[in-house]
């Protein structure tokens, strides 16, 4: 993926617009106008809005997958705990029987 330098701090970023918004708390359009002395065309603004929409959709899908993964992990942990509890009960029962057999002899 192509990287772009931030006109404010000079560091290289894959998504310089997001960096400007979050890192410098400014709107990228303002910074572009200041740095390059030109305003974005309507076509450029629409392209940026479309890309931002795609990013938001991808984030939404990732959030959904993350919550599904958490739910799956929690269910597996519960199953493991239940299995462990069952095995512990069985072990305790067997050991109690063995102890009784030894003491009754």
Residue pairs with C-beta under 8 A, 6 or more apart in sequence:
1 14
2 14
3 12
3 13
3 14
4 12
4 13
4 14
4 16
5 11
5 12
5 13
5 16
6 12
6 13
6 16
6 19
6 20
6 23
6 24
7 31
7 32
7 34
7 35
7 36
8 20
8 24
8 26
8 31
8 35
9 23
9 24
11 19
13 19
16 28
17 28
17 48
20 26
20 27
20 28
20 31
21 27
21 28
24 31
28 48
29 39
29 40
29 45
32 38
32 40
33 39
33 40
40 48
